[in-house]
Amino acid sequence: MIHPSTVSRLGVIANARPRDSTARVSICALSLTFTLSGAAFAAVPTSGAGPQATTLSREPNMTQLSTMDRRATTPASREAADETAIRAFRANVSDADVADLRHRLQATRWPDRETVPDASQGAQLAQIQELVRYWGTDYDWRKGEARLNAFPQFKTKIDGVDIHFIHVRSRHPNAMPLLITHGWPGSVFEQIKLIGPLTDPTKYGGRAEDAFDVVIPSLPGFGFSDRPTEVGWGLERIGSAWAVLMQRLGYTRYVAQGGDWGAGVVETMGRQAPPGLLGIHTNLPAVVTDDVGAALGGAPTLTNFSEKEQSAIKDLGTYVKGGGLVYVAMLGARPQAVGYGITDSPAGLAGFMLQHSGFTNWSYGKDPKQSPTKDDVLDNFSLYWLTNTATSAARIYWENRTLNLTSAKSVKTNEITVPVAITVFPNEVIRAQESWARRAFPKLTYFEEVDRGGHFAMWEYPELFAAELRAAFKPLR
């Protein structure tokens, strides 16, 4: 999920010559516009599956019952109070919508096969056909829905938008509250494997004093959160909304974690420094300082970096040269245009999302030991399609189209006033180097490079990710 401004000005960096001004301007821009996410309330049971008639409408018919959903007309004062109420929520997509999804998958009109022997033109036809066949026949959304409903879920209105979130309190005393924000093309499904290791560490080799209370919101326009009907939902507004959420939950001291767009959210919160925020952790930090950006742009400064740093710069250049960021330009410029296809066709949605770098090493479910599994990924894709949020989620790129999500200057990392922790996973597109991180983040207190994992590290290795969060936030307890 790297940003449009990056791509639009990007070019080849691996073989750029010092005097090649075009390459310099192109890649300099790769400052990587990765701008490119008490006791628990009891769940309220849903009343039914909704309309049964098959429909081609893409408006979801989900039953989302809560105290607000069932209330009678109330006085204005009661209405105002309900605006800030936290209502229990359970996912219950209608049978009609699930049947419509299967019908569309089985009726997919396929393009001809790619003309290359690899995925350089996009998801390969044979692989995605097999995945879509499984999705339209054997895959069971109700199991994915049950995975979500196994955790306490809620909704609350913040700044005019209903925000969906998972909230799990640890059974251990003095647990540290932790806010986790996803990105695109992820969702709360990406993070639910983290909940157990974080809230109940003694079951996973940790200690009771390492426990967290976990809050995982769906970004505005994603999943079961409302789709904003006005412009302005950039990272600043989301960061402010998350601070309201934590305050509304009664937390006066908490920490925040984010990767992908979630990284931008928590870095923004680090600048905003809302009362109670103790520190942040990110696995996609804005570490591209001016000197790194110049090297990415082909300036004759590459030799000033260590061999390890040069390797990280060159690998990023190869990825960009191969078109890895083109989707960012599309979503940053015309999310509505892209949305017509990915909203109407679930196979089209999968094909578009599978070109993301996070799926580069994914086996399409052929490796039974690999996480995420085939069902994990289809839970995520199904959530986008069944909630009709493929387009509204894509608008996060448009809302932040002038931000360079990996640029220290663009993100204003020097203005972050809370402690910053960073974990680097080796298969991430941009491998942050410690020297870059220390120049970018004056408040850096923790930096660790681990031996496995990529863009979806918490999905791939949840116990490793949880261990990193325990270590990163231990000094703040």
N, C-alpha and C positions, 0 to 999 in steps of 0.2 A: 504494500500500500504506500507507494511513493508518489509524490505529488506532481500535478500537471506542469507547474512552472518548471520543474526539473526537466521533464521530458521534452517540452516544447523548445528548450534551449540546449538540449543535450545532444551529444554526438559521440564520437569514438574517442576513448581516452587511452586505451591500452597501447596504441601505436601512434599517438599524437606526437608531432614534432614540435620542438620549442618555438619555431617561427610560424607554425600553422595557426594563424589567428582565429580561423573558423573553429578549429577544434578547441582552442583555448576558451573561446566564448561559450561554445556548446557545453563543454564539460565543466567549466567553472560553475556553471549553473547547477552542477550536480552537488552543490552544497546540499545536496540531495533534497529536492523539494518533496520530501516525504510527507508534505502537507497533504501534502502530496497532491473502539469501545464501542430490667424487666425480662420476661420470658417471651419466646417467639409467639406471634399470634397464631391461633388455630386456623387451619385451612378451612375455607367454606366450600361445601360440596356444590357441584354444578347441577343444574336442573335437568339438563337433557342435551341431546346432540344437535338440536337445531333443525332447520329445514332439510327435508329428505330429497326434494326434487333436484335432479341434476341441472346445473346451470353453467353457462359459459362465462358468467360474470366473474371478474377477478376480485370482487369485494368479498373478503372472508366472512363466513357466517359462524364466528366463534361464540360460544357461550362463555362469558366471563362474569361470573356472578360475584357480587360483593355486597356489603351493606349499602353502599351508595347505589348500586344497580337496582336494589329492591326497594329503595326508600319511597315513601309517598311524598307529596308536595309538602315542603317545610317552610317555615318563616325565613326571611332573608338572613337573619343572624345565624340560623342553622345551616343555611346554604354556604355562608362564608366560612363557618367552621369546617364544613365538609370539604372545602377546597384544600385544606391542609391535612385531612384525615389520611391515615394509613389503612388501606383496605386489603383484606386477605384476597388472594387470587389463586385460581387453578386453571391451567390450560385445558381446554376442551374444544378442539376443532370439530366442526360438524362433520357427520358422515358424508354429506353431500360434497364438501370441499375435498375430503380425502379421496372420494370416488372420482371427482373431477381431475385431481392430480394424476391418478392412475390412468385415467382415460387419455389424458394429454400425453403422458409418457409413452403409452402403447401406440399412439397415433403419430408419433414423431416423424416428421419428414426430414430425412437425412441428406446431408451434402455428399458429394463424391469424396473419395479417399484423398488424404494429403499426398503430395507428390514428393515427399522426402521420407527417409527411413527413421525419423526421430520426431520429437515434439516441438521442433523449431517453428512450425507453422501453427501450433496450438495443440490442444488435447487431441491425441490420435483417435481416428474414427473407430477402430476395432475396440480399443479400451473403453471409450465412452459408450459405445453401443452395448457392451457387456454390462457396464454399470447401470445404464438406463433400463436395460431389460430387467435386471434385479430390482431396481427401484420401483418399476411398474408392476412387479409380480410378487416377489418374495419379501420385500422390505415391508416392515410394519411400523407405521407412524405411531400407533398407540403405545408401543414399547418406548419410543423416544419421548412421547408425551408423559409416560409414567416415570421416566428418568427425571424429567423436570419436576413433576408433581411429588416426587419423593422428598423434595426440599421445600421449606416454607417460602412461599412467594407472596409478593404484595404489589400494590400500586399506590401511588400518591401523585397528586398534581403539583408540579413545580413550574412556575413561570408560564402557566397556561398549557402545559403539556403533561399528560399522564405518563409517569415513569414507572416501568415494571422493574422489579428487582428481586433477587434471591437474598434472604437474610437468615443466616444460620449462626446461632449462638453456641459457643463451646460449653461443654459440661464442666470444664475446668475453671476454677476461680481465677480472677484477674487476667482473663484472656485479653489480648490486645486487639482492638477493632481494626480491621483491614478492609479497605475499599479497593476493589479490583475492576479495571475497565478494559473491555475488549476492543477490537478494531474491525476492519473489513478485510477479507470476507468471513470474519468470525462472528461469534455470538456468545451468549452465556453458555451454550453447549460446550464451547472450547474450554471452559474453566471449571465445569462441575467435578471433574476428576481431582481437582485440587482441594475440594472442600473437606474431604475426610482427613487427609494428611495435615491440613491446617487447623481444623477445629478439634481433632482428636489425635494429637501427635504421638501419644503413648502406644497407639495401635500400629504406628509406622516407624518405630525406633527412636522417636523423639521423647521429650520430657513434658510433663504437664505444664511447666512454666513457659513452654514455647508456644502455647495455644493461642489461636486467634479466633475472634468473632469475625465472620466473613459477610461482606455486603457486595453483591455483584449486580449492578444495574445494567439494563439494556440501554444502549445509547438512544437518544431521540431519533425516531424514524426506523429503528431496528426492532425486529421481533415483536414482542407484546407491548413495547412502549408506543405511545401515540406517534403518528406521522405529523411533524410540524406543518402548519398551513401558511407560514410566513417565513421570509428570509431572516437570517440573523443568528441561526444556531451554529455558530462557530465554536472553537475551543474555549474561548473566554466565557461564553454563556454556559457551556456545558460544565466547565470547572466550577462556576458559581452555583449552578444547580446541584452539583454533587456535594458542595459544602452545605447547602440547605438540607439535602437528604440526610447527611450524617448528623446534623444538628437536630433534625426532626426525629431521628431515631434515639436521641438522647446521648449521643457520644460527645464528650468534651475533650477527648484525647484519642487520636487515631492516626494511622499511616495509610498511604495510598500506593498502588502499583498499577502500571500500565505498559502495554506493548502495542506496536502498530499505532492506530489513532489514540489508543489509551495512553501511549507514551506522551503524546502531545497534550492530552488532558491533564495528566499528573504533573508535567513540567509547567503547564500553565497555572495549576493550583499552587505549585511551589513558588511562583512569582506572586500570585494573589495572596498567599499566606493567610488563609482563613483561620480564625481562632480554632485551636484544637489540632491543627495539622502538624504532626511531629516530624514527618520526613516522607520521602518518596523513593520508590524503586522502579527502575525501568530496564527492559531488555531491548529497547530500540532507542538509545540516547542520541540527542542532537550533538554529536561530537565533531562535526565538520567545521573546523575553524578556518580562518582565512588562508593559512598556509596549506592546509589539507585541500581546501577547495582549489587553490592555485595548482597544486600537483594533479588533482583530478582533471583540471582544465588543460593540462599539457605543458604547464610552465616548467622551465628547466630547473626545478627545485626538487624533483623526485629523488635525486641522489642525496638530499639532505636527510632522508628518512632511513630508518633501519631496514634491513632485508625483510623482516616480518611486516613492517608497515607498508613497504612497497608492494608486497604480495597482496595485502588487503586492498590497496588502492587499485592494483591491476585487475584483481578478480572482480571488483565492483565495475571497473571499466568494461570488462568483457561482458558482464551481465547487461549493462546498458547498451552496448554495441549490438547485442543480440535482440534488442527490442523488448527487454524485460519490463520497461516502464511505460510502454505505449498505452496500456489500459488506463494509466493514471491521467494521461492527457485527455483521453476520451471522456472519462468521468468528470474531470475537472472542468472541461469545456461544455459538454453537452450530455449531462446525466439523463435528461428527459428522453433524448433521442435513443440512447442505449437502452433505456428502461422499457420501451415498447416491446422489444424482442425478449428481454430476460424476464419480463412480467408475464407475457403470454405463453412462453415455452419453457417448461422446467428443464428440458434437455438443453436448451439454449443457455439457461441460467447456469447449469452445471458446467457446460463447456467454457463459458466466460470465466467463471470463478476458478476453474482448475488450471488456468494458465498462470495463476498467482505463484510466486516463488515458494510459498509455503508448501506447495504440493509437488515440488520438483522431485523429491525422493519418495513420494508416496507410491505404494505398490498397487493401488486400486483394490485393496483388500486381499491380494494374492498372498501376502505374508501374514499368516494368522497371528504372529507375535507382535506385529507392528501396531502402534497406536499413533494416530487415530485409526480405528477399524473402519470397514466399509459402512457399517451402520452409523458410526459416529459422524462421519462426513455427510451421510444422507440425512441424518437428524438435522444437521446444520443447514443444508440446502433446503430441506423441507420447511424449516422454520421460516426462512426468507420467503418461500413461495406461498405457503399456506396463510401467512399473515399479510401477503401482498406488500412487502416492504423492500423488494429488490431495488426499486427506483428511489424511494425516500432514503434508504440507506446510502445509495450511491451519491446522493446530494452532499454528503459530508465532504467529498472532494471539492465540489463546487463552492461550498461555504468557506473552505479554507484554501482556495486556489492561489492566493498570493503568499501563502506561508510555505517556507522550506522546512519541512519537518525534521531534517537531519542537520540543518545549519544552526550552529550555536548562535550566530548573530540574529537570524530570523526568529528563533525561539526565545532569544534574550536570556540565555542560560545564566549569564553573569548577574541577572537580577533575582535569581532564585535565592530565597533566604532561609530555606530549611535544609537539613541534611539530605544528601543525594546518594543513593546506592545504585550500582550498575552490575548486571550480570551479562556476560557475553557468551552467546551460544555459537559454536563454530560453523553451523550451516546457515546462519543468517546472512542475507545479502551483503549487508554492511557490517564488517567485523570491527567494532570499536576497539581502538588501541588505548592503553592506559594513559600514555602521554597526551593523546588528544583529549581524553576525558578530563584529565586534570587541568588542562588549559581552558576547556570549555565550561567546566563546573567548579567554580571556586569553593562550593560547599560539599564537594565529593568526600564521602567518608568511608565508602566501601566499593571495591572493584574486584571482580572475580571472573576469570575465564574458565568455563567448564569444558568437559571433553566430549559432549554430545548434545544434540538438539539443534533446532533451527527456528524458523519464524513462529511456528506453533509449539514452542518448547513445553508449555504447560499442558498441552494436549498429548504431546509425545512422551514426556518424562515428568509426570506430575509430582512424584516423590522427590526427584532431584530439584525441581523448581521450588517445592515447598521448603526443602532444606536450605535453599538459597535465601528465601524470604526470612526464615528463622534467623539465619546468620546475619543478614543485612540489617534487620531491625532490632536485634538483641540489645545494642547499646541504648536504644530509645525506650526500653521497657521501664 
